[in-house]
Amino acid sequence: MDKKEFAQRVEGLKKQLYKIAYLYLGSEASALEAVDEAVYKGLKAMKQLREPEYFNTWMTRILINECKRELKHMSKLTSIETSHLEKEAYDYDALPLKEAIAKLPVQLREVVILRYFSGYTLSEVAETLDMPQGTVVTRQRRALQLLKLELREEA
């Protein structure tokens, strides 16, 4: 794969990558930064991709790792008060489903984001997260149970 083909394939995948990053990180700026960083890392490592048909899964895995790195970095930061404007924007964006998904443990949240918001099949989720398909099914079922409980409580 050359740089031109890489750029074409990334361009077709950018919206999906952004959705995943936004669901992981919860902010537009962080999501855009994570996608940019993932694309940069993918470009640097494109020679390591042995099978081009797995490009989407490979890029998604790079993005997920970048999102995890960013979440870890954000959790290490000391709490800084947000401005009044940022607080209002967050309140507007605080939808019940988004809040419920954010409360899920990371392992369950990953499955939900990839499966329901990115349109991945169970086998693609398993491949992306590098785990058996049975584990994905179990995590999906558990996540849906927790979401159902959480959303029922809010109603």
Stockholm file with secondary structure:
# STOCKHOLM 1.0

chainA/1-155         MDKKEFAQRVEGLKKQLYKIAYLYLGSEASALEAVDEAVYKGLKAMKQLREPEYFNTWMTRILINECKRELKHMSKLTSIETSHLEKEAYDYDALPLKEAIAKLPVQLREVVILRYFSGYTLSEVAETLDMPQGTVVTRQRRALQLLKLELREEA
#=GR chainA/1-155 SS CCHHHHHHHHHHHHHHHHHHHHHHHCSHHHHHHHHHHHHHHHHHTGGGCSCGGGHHHHHHHHHHHHHHHHHHHHHHSCCCCCCHHHHHHHHHHCCHHHHHHHHSCHHHHHHHIIIIISCCCHHHHHHHHTSCHHHHHHHHHHHHHHHHHHHHHHC
#=GC SS_cons         CCHHHHHHHHHHHHHHHHHHHHHHHCSHHHHHHHHHHHHHHHHHTGGGCSCGGGHHHHHHHHHHHHHHHHHHHHHHSCCCCCCHHHHHHHHHHCCHHHHHHHHSCHHHHHHHIIIIISCCCHHHHHHHHTSCHHHHHHHHHHHHHHHHHHHHHHC
//
